[in-house]
Amino acid sequence: MTHARSTRHRRTTATLAVALMVGTLATAVAYAKAFMSNGIRAKASRPARLVVLPPHAEFIKDKMIMTDQMLSEAATLEREAAQALKTQLEAKGYKVRVATPQEISKTPGLAAVVKKANDRYEEEWSKLVYRPKKIREHRYTVGPEAVKLCAMLRADGVVVTRIVAVGVSKGKATMRAIFGSSAPHSYARVDFGLVEGRQGFIEGYFIGFENTSLSQLTKKPAYVMSQASENALKRYPGADEELPLLEVTAEAAQDDEGGADPVGDFEALLNKSAGAQGQK
C-alpha cells in the first residue's frame, strides 16, 4: 500500500485539478459520458475476458477552512468500485475478475508490469480527459506494457479506473446554505479506460458522476460506488451488442478545435441545472 500511495501522490495535482473544477460549479446531477473506438463498438474485436486492475482513488473532505485527504476511506472506495465494475460488467455478459493487490504482489513479475502499465496509462490519461474523442483514432496507447500485462493475466483487456470523491463537511454545507451558494455538496466521480491486450490501445473511456453526501461516502461506500459505476457503464455495450461504426474525420476536427471536452460538457450541464433551479 505504501508504494501505491506514493504513486497516488504524484497523480494528485492533475486529478484534483479536474475534480475540484467540476466540483465548484453548481448543484451536482447524475452525469455519464462514453467515448469508444470502433474496436470496442464492433462485437468481433471487443475484449470479452476482462480484468479490473486495482482502482486509484482520491477522497477529499472539504471543511470550513481546509481540506483533508481521507486515505483509508479512499482505499475502501477502491475496493468497492472494483467489485461494482466487476458485477456490472458481468451483468452485461463479459467474463470479469478483479486483480487484487494481494495477487499482484504474490505473482512473480506482475507488480512491476502493473506499475509500468499504470504509469503509462497515467501519461495518456492526462491528455485523454481533454481530448477523449481522439480514442476513435487510436491516439492513446499503453503499448507493450498492456500487451504483456494481459498475457500474464490471461485477459483480452484490462479496466483501469480513477476515482475522485469530494465530501463536504456539515459545517461547510450549512454555511453554503446560509449564504445561498449553488456549489454542490458532495459527489463521486468514477472514470475508467478499457485497454485491449493485442496492441495496447485504450479503446474506450467512460465517466460517471453521482451526487452524494459525506455520510454516504463514509458509511455506504459500496452503494455510492455502485451508483457511480452504473452511471459510467450506461453506454458500455453488452457482450452480444453490435454498435454502428463511426467515421472519425469530423470528430477529429471538432477535437482539434477544442470542442470535445467532457469537463466543459459537465460545466454546461451543471449551469443549465442551476439555472433551472433558480427559476423555481
C-alpha positions in Angstrom: 0.0 0.0 0.0 2.9 2.4 0.7 4.1 2.2 -2.9 0.6 2.6 -4.2 0.0 5.7 -2.1 3.3 7.3 -3.2 2.3 6.8 -6.8 -1.1 8.3 -6.0 0.5 11.5 -4.6 2.2 12.1 -8.0 -1.2 12.0 -9.6 -2.9 14.3 -7.1 -2.4 17.6 -8.9 -3.7 16.5 -12.2 -6.6 14.6 -10.7 -7.8 17.3 -8.4 -7.4 20.0 -11.0 -10.2 18.3 -12.9 -12.2 17.2 -9.9 -12.3 20.5 -8.0 -13.0 22.5 -11.1 -16.1 20.4 -11.7 -17.0 20.3 -8.1 -17.3 24.1 -7.5 -19.7 24.9 -10.4 -23.3 24.1 -9.4 -25.5 21.5 -7.8 -24.4 18.0 -8.8 -26.5 16.0 -11.1 -26.3 12.4 -12.5 -24.0 12.5 -15.4 -22.4 10.0 -17.7 -20.2 10.1 -20.8 -18.8 7.4 -23.1 -16.1 7.5 -25.8 -15.4 4.4 -27.8 -13.2 3.4 -30.8 -14.6 1.1 -33.5 -12.5 -1.6 -31.8 -15.0 -1.7 -28.9 -18.1 -0.8 -30.9 -17.7 -3.9 -33.1 -18.5 -7.1 -31.2 -15.9 -9.2 -33.1 -13.0 -7.1 -31.8 -14.3 -6.1 -28.4 -12.4 -7.6 -25.4 -14.6 -10.3 -23.8 -12.3 -11.5 -21.0 -11.6 -8.5 -18.7 -9.5 -8.0 -15.6 -10.3 -5.0 -13.4 -7.0 -3.6 -12.0 -7.0 -2.1 -8.5 -8.5 1.4 -8.9 -6.8 4.6 -7.8 -8.9 6.9 -5.6 -8.6 10.4 -4.2 -11.1 11.2 -1.4 -11.1 14.9 -0.2 -13.0 16.1 2.8 -13.9 19.7 2.2 -14.1 21.5 5.6 -14.7 25.1 6.7 -11.1 26.3 6.5 -9.1 23.5 4.9 -9.3 20.1 3.2 -8.2 16.7 4.3 -7.2 13.6 2.3 -9.1 10.6 3.5 -6.6 7.8 2.8 -8.2 4.8 4.5 -11.6 5.8 3.1 -10.1 6.1 -0.3 -8.9 2.6 -0.1 -12.4 1.4 0.8 -13.8 3.2 -2.3 -11.1 1.5 -4.4 -12.2 -2.0 -3.2 -15.9 -1.2 -3.6 -15.5 0.3 -7.1 -13.6 -2.7 -8.4 -16.3 -5.1 -7.2 -19.1 -2.8 -8.6 -17.4 -2.7 -12.0 -16.9 -6.5 -12.0 -20.5 -7.2 -11.1 -22.0 -4.8 -13.6 -19.7 -5.9 -16.5 -20.6 -9.5 -15.7 -24.3 -8.5 -15.9 -23.6 -7.2 -19.5 -22.3 -10.7 -20.4 -18.5 -10.4 -20.0 -16.1 -12.7 -18.2 -14.6 -10.5 -15.5 -12.3 -10.9 -12.5 -10.6 -8.4 -10.2 -6.8 -8.4 -9.8 -6.3 -7.8 -6.1 -3.3 -6.1 -4.6 -2.5 -9.5 -2.9 -2.5 -11.4 -6.2 -0.3 -8.7 -7.9 2.3 -8.7 -5.1 2.5 -12.5 -4.9 2.7 -13.3 -8.6 6.4 -13.1 -9.8 7.0 -10.1 -12.0 3.4 -9.0 -12.1 3.8 -5.9 -9.8 6.4 -4.4 -12.0 4.3 -4.9 -15.1 1.2 -3.4 -13.4 3.2 -0.4 -12.3 4.6 0.2 -15.8 1.1 -0.1 -17.4 -0.4 2.2 -14.8 2.3 4.8 -15.2 1.9 4.7 -19.0 -1.9 5.0 -18.7 -1.4 8.0 -16.4 0.5 9.8 -19.1 -2.2 9.1 -21.7 -5.0 9.8 -19.2 -3.7 13.4 -18.6 -4.3 14.0 -22.3 -7.3 11.8 -22.7 -9.5 13.7 -20.3 -9.3 16.8 -22.5 -9.4 15.1 -25.9 -11.5 11.9 -25.3 -12.8 11.6 -28.9 -9.3 11.0 -30.1 -9.9 7.5 -28.9 -11.6 6.9 -32.2 -8.3 7.4 -34.0 -6.4 5.1 -31.6 -4.5 8.1 -30.4 -3.9 6.7 -26.9 -2.0 3.6 -26.1 -0.4 1.8 -23.1 1.7 -0.1 -25.6 3.8 -3.2 -24.9 3.2 -2.9 -21.2 -0.5 -3.6 -21.7 0.2 -6.5 -24.1 2.5 -8.1 -21.6 0.1 -7.4 -18.7 -2.9 -9.0 -20.5 -0.8 -12.0 -21.4 0.2 -12.5 -17.7 -3.4 -12.1 -16.6 -4.8 -14.2 -19.4 -7.2 -11.5 -20.4 -8.3 -9.8 -23.6 -8.3 -6.4 -21.9 -7.9 -4.6 -18.6 -10.1 -2.0 -16.9 -8.0 1.0 -15.4 -10.1 3.1 -13.0 -9.7 6.5 -11.5 -12.0 7.8 -8.7 -12.4 11.2 -7.2 -14.7 11.8 -4.2 -15.4 15.1 -2.5 -17.3 15.1 0.8 -18.4 18.5 2.1 -18.5 18.7 5.9 -21.8 19.5 7.7 -20.4 22.9 8.8 -19.3 24.0 5.4 -22.6 22.7 3.8 -24.5 24.8 6.4 -22.5 27.9 5.6 -23.1 27.4 1.9 -26.9 27.1 2.6 -26.9 30.3 4.7 -25.2 32.3 2.0 -27.2 30.8 -0.8 -24.3 29.1 -2.6 -25.2 26.9 -5.5 -22.0 24.9 -5.2 -22.5 21.1 -4.9 -22.3 19.5 -1.6 -20.6 16.1 -2.2 -20.1 13.9 -5.2 -18.2 10.9 -6.5 -16.7 10.5 -10.0 -15.7 7.2 -11.5 -13.9 7.0 -14.8 -12.2 4.1 -16.4 -10.4 3.2 -19.6 -10.6 -0.1 -21.4 -7.2 -1.2 -22.6 -7.1 -4.0 -25.1 -4.4 -6.7 -24.9 -3.4 -7.2 -28.6 -1.7 -3.9 -29.2 -2.3 -2.0 -26.0 -4.7 0.7 -27.3 -7.1 2.5 -25.0 -10.3 1.5 -26.8 -12.9 3.2 -24.5 -13.2 5.9 -21.9 -16.2 6.0 -19.6 -17.2 8.6 -17.0 -19.9 8.6 -14.3 -20.8 11.2 -11.6 -23.0 10.6 -8.6 -24.5 13.2 -6.3 -24.0 12.0 -2.7 -23.1 13.1 0.8 -20.1 12.9 3.1 -22.1 10.5 5.3 -22.9 8.2 2.4 -19.3 8.3 1.2 -18.0 7.1 4.6 -20.9 4.9 5.7 -22.3 3.5 2.4 -19.2 3.4 0.1 -20.5 0.3 -1.7 -23.8 2.0 -2.6 -22.1 5.2 -3.8 -19.5 3.3 -5.9 -22.2 1.1 -7.3 -24.2 4.1 -8.4 -21.3 6.0 -9.9 -20.0 2.9 -11.7 -23.5 2.2 -13.1 -23.6 5.7 -14.5 -20.1 5.2 -16.1 -21.3 2.0 -17.7 -24.6 3.3 -19.0 -23.4 3.2 -22.6 -21.0 0.3 -22.4 -22.2 -2.2 -24.9 -23.4 -5.6 -23.9 -21.3 -8.6 -24.8 -23.7 -9.5 -27.7 -24.4 -6.0 -28.8 -23.3 -4.5 -32.1 -22.9 -0.8 -32.3 -22.7 1.2 -35.6 -19.1 2.0 -36.6 -18.3 5.7 -36.8 -16.3 7.9 -39.1 -13.5 9.7 -37.3 -12.7 12.7 -39.5 -15.4 15.1 -38.4 -15.0 14.3 -34.7 -11.2 14.7 -35.0 -11.6 18.1 -36.5 -14.0 19.0 -33.7 -11.5 17.8 -31.1 -8.7 19.9 -32.7 -10.9 23.0 -32.3 -11.4 22.2 -28.6 -15.0 21.1 -29.0 -14.8 17.7 -27.2 -14.1 18.5 -23.5 -16.1 16.3 -21.1 -15.4 18.7 -18.2 -16.7 21.5 -20.3 -19.8 19.5 -21.2 -20.3 18.8 -17.5 -20.0 22.5 -16.7 -22.7 23.3 -19.3 -25.0 20.7 -17.8 -24.5 21.9 -14.3 -25.0 25.5 -15.3 -28.2 24.5 -17.0 -29.4 22.7 -13.9 -28.5 25.6 -11.7 -30.4 28.0 -13.9 -33.5 25.7 -13.9 -33.4 25.6 -10.1 -33.1 29.4 -9.9 -36.3 29.8 -11.8 -38.3 27.7 -9.4 
